[in-house]
């Protein structure tokens, strides 16, 4: 799957992968294309985003979602409400 979403993972799960140590990324409402050169895992703290893979179905991301994007994924990000997320590449 190019995008995998886990809804509201447990605090223990987030601690196990050390989400609290990941960098933070913020973005205002906007729409832009993106291609993942390597896998990314992120945890959305605030906002709402619709990510649409090229030729695929849109995926809505909300606070509490733990998301994995596959390497090679090309998509469009539509940030509907300003985003704050922790992320890790690789």
C-alpha positions in Angstrom: 0.0 0.0 0.0 1.4 3.4 -0.9 -0.3 5.0 2.2 -1.0 3.1 5.5 -3.0 4.8 8.2 -3.3 3.6 11.8 -6.0 5.5 13.7 -5.2 6.5 17.2 -2.3 4.2 18.1 -1.7 3.7 21.8 0.7 5.9 23.7 2.8 2.8 24.3 3.1 2.2 20.5 4.1 5.8 19.9 6.7 5.6 22.8 8.1 2.4 21.3 8.9 4.1 18.0 10.1 7.3 19.8 7.7 9.7 18.1 8.5 12.3 20.8 12.1 12.5 19.5 11.1 13.0 15.8 11.3 16.5 14.1 8.2 18.6 13.8 6.8 19.9 10.5 4.1 22.5 10.2 2.3 23.8 7.1 -0.4 26.3 6.5 -3.5 25.5 4.4 -2.2 24.9 0.9 -2.1 22.4 -2.0 1.1 21.0 -3.5 2.6 18.0 -5.3 5.0 15.7 -3.4 7.1 12.6 -4.2 8.6 10.4 -1.5 12.2 9.4 -2.3 12.2 7.2 0.8 9.6 6.0 3.1 8.2 8.4 5.7 6.3 7.7 8.9 4.5 10.6 10.6 2.1 11.2 13.4 -0.4 14.0 12.8 -1.0 16.2 16.0 -3.1 19.0 14.4 -4.9 19.8 11.2 -6.5 17.9 8.4 -4.9 16.8 5.1 -6.2 14.9 2.1 -3.4 13.1 0.3 -4.3 11.8 -3.2 -1.8 9.4 -4.8 -1.3 10.0 -8.6 -4.0 7.9 -10.2 -5.4 6.8 -6.8 -8.1 7.5 -4.2 -7.8 10.3 -1.7 -6.8 9.5 1.9 -7.9 11.9 4.7 -5.5 12.3 7.6 -6.6 13.7 11.0 -5.1 14.3 14.4 -4.1 11.0 16.0 -3.2 9.2 12.8 0.1 7.4 12.4 0.8 7.3 8.7 3.3 5.6 6.5 4.1 6.7 2.9 5.9 4.3 0.6 9.1 5.3 -1.2 8.3 6.3 -4.8 4.8 7.6 -4.0 3.9 10.6 -6.0 0.8 12.5 -4.7 -0.9 15.8 -4.0 -1.2 17.2 -0.5 -4.3 19.3 0.2 -3.8 20.8 3.7 -7.3 21.8 4.7 -6.5 22.9 8.2 -3.0 23.9 9.3 -0.8 20.9 10.1 1.6 20.0 12.8 3.2 16.6 12.6 6.2 14.6 13.8 8.0 12.7 11.1 10.7 10.2 10.4 12.3 9.3 7.0 13.7 5.9 6.3 
